[in-house]
Amino acid sequence: MPITATHIAYYHVCHRKVWLFHHGIQMEHTSELVAEGKLIDEHSYPQRAAKWQQLELPGIKIDYFDPKTFTLREVKKSNKKEAAHLAQVKYYMYILRQHDIPVKKTILEYPKLRITEEVAWEDVDEESVETWVNAVHEIIEELKCPPRINKPICKKCAYYEFYYAEESAP
């Protein structure tokens, strides 16, 4: 499995989540919060399909890409802005640039917050993204799942049951 934008976003939230996801333990399909996010994405901007198109490359699937302006749009259901959102779109931009698609910016939209944030590609981003990718590789190559982080965000995680399952001693 190649490194994906999901790996990068999870890396900024929880290393345990990265490891579980990469090793085939994927719980998003059972999460009501993930389903809510898809619903918000599908219904918040129904007119967008006329101008924007879906774009898929190894490791990324972008729902809204404008090939005329080389702009991405990413819709987030969250009621707060998070570093993981920014990292995810920076990874999108990184992959697109590797495929000679001169993406200029991404527009992050938060319908619940009624805000839009423009994210530009900067010179330092390439090094940052490569650092994240290397860190993800280190995490997924570990033989054991990283420890749980025990933060309030864990209660809303699709992996909650795995986070708090008893771990057996070696």
Secondary structure as the mmCIF struct_conf table of DSSP 4:
data_model
#
loop_
_struct_conf.conf_type_id
_struct_conf.id
_struct_conf.beg_label_comp_id
_struct_conf.beg_label_asym_id
_struct_conf.beg_label_seq_id
_struct_conf.end_label_comp_id
_struct_conf.end_label_asym_id
_struct_conf.end_label_seq_id
HELX_RH_AL_P HELX_RH_AL_P1 ALA A 5 TYR A 11
TURN_TY1_P TURN_TY1_P1 HIS A 12 VAL A 13
HELX_RH_AL_P HELX_RH_AL_P2 HIS A 15 HIS A 22
TURN_TY1_P TURN_TY1_P2 HIS A 23 GLY A 24
HELX_RH_3T_P HELX_RH_3T_P1 GLU A 28 THR A 30
HELX_RH_AL_P HELX_RH_AL_P3 GLU A 32 SER A 44
HELX_RH_3T_P HELX_RH_3T_P2 PRO A 46 ALA A 50
TURN_TY1_P TURN_TY1_P3 LYS A 51 LYS A 51
STRN STRN1 GLN A 53 LEU A 57
TURN_TY1_P TURN_TY1_P4 PRO A 58 GLY A 59
STRN STRN2 ILE A 60 ASP A 66
TURN_TY1_P TURN_TY1_P5 PRO A 67 PHE A 70
STRN STRN3 THR A 71 VAL A 75
BEND BEND1 ASN A 79 LYS A 80
HELX_RH_AL_P HELX_RH_AL_P4 ALA A 83 GLN A 98
TURN_TY1_P TURN_TY1_P6 HIS A 99 ASP A 100
STRN STRN4 LYS A 105 TYR A 110
TURN_TY1_P TURN_TY1_P7 PRO A 111 ARG A 114
STRN STRN5 ILE A 115 ALA A 120
TURN_TY1_P TURN_TY1_P8 ASP A 123 VAL A 124
HELX_RH_AL_P HELX_RH_AL_P5 ASP A 125 GLU A 141
BEND BEND2 LEU A 143 LYS A 144
HELX_LH_PP_P HELX_LH_PP_P1 CYS A 145 ARG A 148
HELX_RH_3T_P HELX_RH_3T_P3 PRO A 152 LYS A 156
TURN_TY1_P TURN_TY1_P9 ALA A 158 TYR A 159
HELX_RH_AL_P HELX_RH_AL_P6 TYR A 160 TYR A 163
TURN_TY1_P TURN_TY1_P10 TYR A 164 TYR A 164
BEND BEND3 ALA A 165 ALA A 165
HELX_LH_PP_P HELX_LH_PP_P2 GLU A 166 ALA A 169
#
